[in-house]
Amino acid sequence: MQSHAIEMAHVAATARTGLGRFNMYAGIHKALRAFMADTLLTVGRADPSDAADVNHAAARVGELMDLCASHVAHENNFVHPALEARCPGVCGPVAQDHEGHLHVIAHLRDAALSLVKLEAGEREAALQALYLALALFVADNHQHMHAEETVHNAALWAAYSDAELIGIHDALLATIAPVEMMLVMRWMLPQLSAPERLGVMQGMRAGAPAPVFEGMLTTIQGLLIPRDWAKLARGLGLPPVPGLVTV
């Protein structure tokens, strides 16, 4: 309990340090945590006797693994070089995590692909094995993201201005394919706080083609509870929806 209290104090101190600073990890990590948790639940409740259930669970695992692998690549190509340039050695432990994650990602992807080829009588054990392995992967990633949001962010804030961090982040975003970006937004936007969500959508309205912004607006409206949608609509200056209950 004492070590937990010390860790909580460190987290609180880091959070205070980061108030008002640009946090490149915040949004994507909220998306990944939500996608991981939902996928784990999907696998856990899949009916081994129902081929459609099994196929859906396997597809979701594959989709998650693809996004996780891409996320590792983005951090390796943009965030870690920035850290090494001004804070040599700080990203060593996390870089080692990335190597391990890529091996597990390949294993989980293969397990999901194999699952759909099994006979009905073999699915239950395979589903349970996939569920347990995925649970460990999710748990490990939660600890991994915690290190990035505390140790890495502290180093980035000490070594870079917000303008520089935004430049790194924008360069990273420019390499993301539209399909991947839509997937990230689907999992990220509902998980953000109202101010965070408004900031993302304001940035999209300013920088993306109008049809892209309008399409994302339609998508996010279907994912948000009425109260959250009303806050976003007000922030964007959109007309209220008649009869919408927001309490």
C-alpha positions in Angstrom: 0.0 0.0 0.0 2.9 2.4 0.7 4.4 1.9 -2.7 0.9 2.5 -4.2 0.6 5.7 -2.3 4.0 6.9 -3.6 3.0 6.0 -7.2 -0.3 7.9 -6.8 1.5 10.9 -5.6 3.9 10.7 -8.6 0.9 10.5 -11.0 -0.7 13.5 -9.4 2.5 15.5 -9.7 2.9 14.6 -13.3 -0.8 15.5 -14.0 -0.3 18.9 -12.4 2.9 19.5 -14.4 1.0 18.7 -17.6 -1.9 21.0 -17.0 -2.2 23.3 -20.1 0.5 21.4 -22.0 0.1 19.6 -25.2 -0.3 15.8 -24.5 0.2 13.7 -27.6 -0.6 10.5 -25.8 -3.9 11.4 -24.2 -6.4 10.9 -27.1 -4.9 7.9 -28.8 -4.4 6.1 -25.4 -8.1 6.7 -24.5 -9.0 5.2 -27.9 -6.7 2.2 -27.4 -7.9 1.5 -23.9 -11.6 1.6 -25.0 -10.9 -0.6 -28.1 -8.9 -3.1 -26.1 -11.5 -3.4 -23.3 -14.4 -3.8 -25.8 -12.5 -6.4 -27.8 -11.7 -8.4 -24.7 -15.4 -8.3 -23.7 -16.3 -9.3 -27.2 -14.1 -12.4 -27.1 -15.2 -13.3 -23.6 -18.9 -13.4 -24.5 -18.5 -15.0 -27.9 -20.6 -18.2 -28.2 -18.3 -21.0 -29.4 -21.3 -22.8 -31.0 -22.2 -19.8 -33.1 -19.9 -19.4 -36.1 -21.0 -15.8 -36.6 -20.1 -14.9 -33.0 -16.7 -16.6 -33.4 -16.0 -14.9 -36.7 -16.9 -11.5 -35.3 -14.7 -12.0 -32.2 -11.8 -13.1 -34.4 -12.2 -10.2 -36.8 -12.2 -7.7 -33.9 -9.0 -9.1 -32.5 -7.4 -8.9 -35.9 -8.5 -5.3 -36.3 -7.2 -4.4 -32.8 -3.9 -6.0 -33.5 -3.5 -4.1 -36.8 -4.1 -0.8 -35.0 -1.7 -1.7 -32.1 1.0 -2.6 -34.6 0.5 0.6 -36.4 0.6 2.5 -33.1 3.9 1.0 -32.2 5.3 2.0 -35.6 4.1 5.6 -35.2 5.7 6.0 -31.8 8.9 4.3 -33.0 9.2 6.6 -36.0 8.2 9.9 -34.4 8.0 10.0 -30.6 11.0 7.9 -29.7 13.5 9.8 -32.0 12.3 13.1 -30.5 12.9 11.7 -27.0 16.3 10.3 -27.9 17.3 13.6 -29.5 17.0 15.5 -26.2 16.5 12.9 -23.5 18.9 10.1 -24.5 18.0 6.7 -22.9 14.6 7.7 -21.5 12.6 5.6 -23.9 14.8 2.5 -23.6 12.4 0.4 -21.4 9.4 1.3 -23.5 11.2 0.6 -26.7 11.9 -2.9 -25.4 8.2 -3.2 -24.5 7.4 -2.4 -28.2 9.5 -5.3 -29.4 7.7 -7.7 -27.1 4.4 -6.3 -28.0 5.0 -6.9 -31.7 5.7 -10.6 -31.0 2.5 -10.9 -29.0 0.5 -9.0 -31.6 1.7 -11.6 -34.2 0.7 -14.5 -31.9 -2.7 -13.1 -31.2 -3.4 -12.3 -34.8 -2.4 -15.9 -35.7 -4.6 -17.3 -32.9 -7.6 -15.3 -34.2 -7.1 -16.4 -37.8 -6.8 -20.0 -36.6 -10.0 -19.8 -34.5 -12.3 -19.4 -37.5 -10.9 -22.5 -39.1 -11.7 -24.8 -36.2 -14.5 -27.3 -36.0 -17.3 -26.4 -33.6 -16.1 -28.8 -30.9 -12.7 -27.2 -30.8 -13.7 -23.6 -30.5 -14.5 -23.3 -26.8 -11.0 -24.1 -25.7 -9.4 -22.0 -28.4 -11.7 -19.0 -27.5 -10.8 -19.3 -23.8 -7.1 -19.4 -24.6 -7.4 -16.4 -26.9 -9.4 -14.6 -24.2 -6.7 -15.2 -21.5 -3.9 -14.2 -23.8 -5.6 -11.1 -24.9 -6.3 -10.2 -21.3 -2.6 -10.3 -20.5 -1.8 -8.2 -23.5 -4.4 -5.6 -22.5 -3.0 -5.6 -18.9 0.5 -5.2 -20.1 -0.5 -2.4 -22.5 -2.2 -0.5 -19.6 1.0 -0.5 -17.7 3.0 0.4 -20.8 0.7 3.4 -21.6 1.0 4.5 -18.0 4.8 4.8 -18.3 4.4 6.8 -21.5 1.9 9.2 -20.0 4.1 9.8 -17.0 7.8 9.2 -17.7 7.7 10.1 -21.4 5.4 13.1 -21.0 7.5 14.5 -18.2 10.6 14.3 -20.5 8.8 15.7 -23.5 7.4 18.7 -21.6 10.8 19.4 -20.1 12.6 19.2 -23.4 10.1 20.6 -26.0 7.8 23.5 -26.3 4.1 22.9 -27.1 4.7 24.2 -30.6 7.4 21.7 -31.2 5.3 18.8 -29.8 2.4 19.8 -32.0 4.8 19.8 -35.0 5.9 16.2 -34.1 2.3 15.1 -33.6 1.1 16.7 -36.9 4.0 15.0 -38.8 2.9 11.7 -37.3 -0.8 12.3 -38.2 0.1 13.1 -41.8 1.3 9.5 -42.3 -1.9 7.9 -41.1 -4.2 6.4 -43.8 -7.8 7.7 -43.8 -9.2 4.3 -43.0 -7.0 4.0 -39.9 -7.9 7.6 -38.9 -11.6 6.8 -39.1 -11.1 3.8 -36.8 -9.1 5.8 -34.3 -11.8 8.5 -34.2 -14.5 6.0 -33.8 -12.9 4.7 -30.6 -11.4 8.0 -29.4 -14.1 10.7 -29.7 -16.7 9.1 -27.4 -14.0 8.5 -24.7 -12.7 12.1 -24.7 -13.9 14.7 -22.2 -16.3 17.3 -23.7 -13.5 20.0 -24.0 -11.1 17.5 -25.5 -13.8 16.3 -28.0 -14.6 19.9 -29.0 -11.0 20.7 -29.6 -10.5 17.7 -31.9 -13.6 18.6 -33.9 -12.7 22.2 -34.1 -9.3 21.2 -35.5 -10.9 18.9 -38.0 -13.3 21.6 -39.2 -10.4 24.0 -39.7 -8.0 21.5 -41.4 -10.0 18.8 -43.1 -12.2 19.0 -46.2 -15.8 19.8 -45.5 -17.2 16.4 -46.5 -14.7 14.7 -44.1 -15.8 16.9 -41.3 -19.5 16.4 -42.0 -19.0 12.7 -42.3 -17.3 12.5 -38.9 -19.9 14.7 -37.4 -22.6 12.3 -38.5 -20.6 9.3 -37.2 -19.9 10.8 -33.8 -23.5 11.9 -33.3 -24.5 8.2 -33.5 -21.9 7.3 -30.9 -22.5 10.0 -28.3 -25.1 10.0 -25.6 -27.5 13.0 -26.1 -26.0 15.1 -23.4 -22.5 14.8 -24.8 -23.8 15.5 -28.3 -25.6 18.6 -27.1 -22.3 19.9 -25.6 -20.4 19.3 -28.8 -23.1 20.9 -30.9 -23.2 24.0 -28.8 -19.4 24.3 -28.9 -19.4 24.0 -32.7 -22.3 26.4 -33.0 -24.7 23.9 -34.5 -28.4 24.3 -34.2 -30.0 22.3 -31.4 -31.9 19.1 -32.3 -35.6 19.6 -31.6 -36.9 17.4 -28.8 -33.5 16.2 -27.8 -33.4 15.3 -24.1 -29.9 16.1 -22.6 -30.4 15.4 -18.9 
